[in-house]
Amino acid sequence: MKNLNKPHDALFKNIFNSKNNTIQLIKTILPEYIIKHLDFDNIMVLFNQYIGKNLKSKYADIVIKTKFKYNNFFIQIVYLFC
């Protein structure tokens, strides 16, 4: 039987690849005083994988990047899956 390596990674990546799902999660976990300043029209969902010393994927993360509405500052939210 083939050993599945971190099967939850694919599930989370699939769910949060949708901008709508990502926006809903952000609105659930962040306080309103931050949410009201975020520019959800220009949100970007980025994926990264880190390779360990043994050349196997150690961490997969999702980086969500967006700007604040009234300036050029960016915010990044990182999800790490171990």
Contacts in CASP RR format, 6 or more apart in sequence:
PFRMAT RR
TARGET T0000
AUTHOR 0000-0000-0000
METHOD contacts of the structure
MODEL  1
MKNLNKPHDALFKNIFNSKNNTIQLIKTILPEYIIKHLDFDNIMVLFNQY
IGKNLKSKYADIVIKTKFKYNNFFIQIVYLFC
5 56 0 8 1.000
5 57 0 8 1.000
6 57 0 8 1.000
6 60 0 8 1.000
6 81 0 8 1.000
8 81 0 8 1.000
9 60 0 8 1.000
9 81 0 8 1.000
12 62 0 8 1.000
12 79 0 8 1.000
12 81 0 8 1.000
13 47 0 8 1.000
13 60 0 8 1.000
13 62 0 8 1.000
15 21 0 8 1.000
16 22 0 8 1.000
16 25 0 8 1.000
16 45 0 8 1.000
16 62 0 8 1.000
16 64 0 8 1.000
16 79 0 8 1.000
17 45 0 8 1.000
17 47 0 8 1.000
19 43 0 8 1.000
19 45 0 8 1.000
22 43 0 8 1.000
22 45 0 8 1.000
22 64 0 8 1.000
23 40 0 8 1.000
23 43 0 8 1.000
26 35 0 8 1.000
26 38 0 8 1.000
26 40 0 8 1.000
26 64 0 8 1.000
26 77 0 8 1.000
27 35 0 8 1.000
37 68 0 8 1.000
37 69 0 8 1.000
37 70 0 8 1.000
38 66 0 8 1.000
38 67 0 8 1.000
38 68 0 8 1.000
38 69 0 8 1.000
38 75 0 8 1.000
39 66 0 8 1.000
39 67 0 8 1.000
39 68 0 8 1.000
39 69 0 8 1.000
40 66 0 8 1.000
42 66 0 8 1.000
42 67 0 8 1.000
43 64 0 8 1.000
43 65 0 8 1.000
43 66 0 8 1.000
44 64 0 8 1.000
44 65 0 8 1.000
44 66 0 8 1.000
45 62 0 8 1.000
45 63 0 8 1.000
45 64 0 8 1.000
46 62 0 8 1.000
46 63 0 8 1.000
46 64 0 8 1.000
46 65 0 8 1.000
47 60 0 8 1.000
47 61 0 8 1.000
47 62 0 8 1.000
47 63 0 8 1.000
48 60 0 8 1.000
48 61 0 8 1.000
48 63 0 8 1.000
49 57 0 8 1.000
49 59 0 8 1.000
49 60 0 8 1.000
49 61 0 8 1.000
50 57 0 8 1.000
50 58 0 8 1.000
50 59 0 8 1.000
50 60 0 8 1.000
50 61 0 8 1.000
51 57 0 8 1.000
51 58 0 8 1.000
52 58 0 8 1.000
58 82 0 8 1.000
59 80 0 8 1.000
59 81 0 8 1.000
59 82 0 8 1.000
60 81 0 8 1.000
61 78 0 8 1.000
61 79 0 8 1.000
61 80 0 8 1.000
61 81 0 8 1.000
62 78 0 8 1.000
62 79 0 8 1.000
63 76 0 8 1.000
63 77 0 8 1.000
63 78 0 8 1.000
63 79 0 8 1.000
64 76 0 8 1.000
64 77 0 8 1.000
64 78 0 8 1.000
64 79 0 8 1.000
65 74 0 8 1.000
65 75 0 8 1.000
65 76 0 8 1.000
66 74 0 8 1.000
66 75 0 8 1.000
67 73 0 8 1.000
67 74 0 8 1.000
67 75 0 8 1.000
68 74 0 8 1.000
68 75 0 8 1.000
END
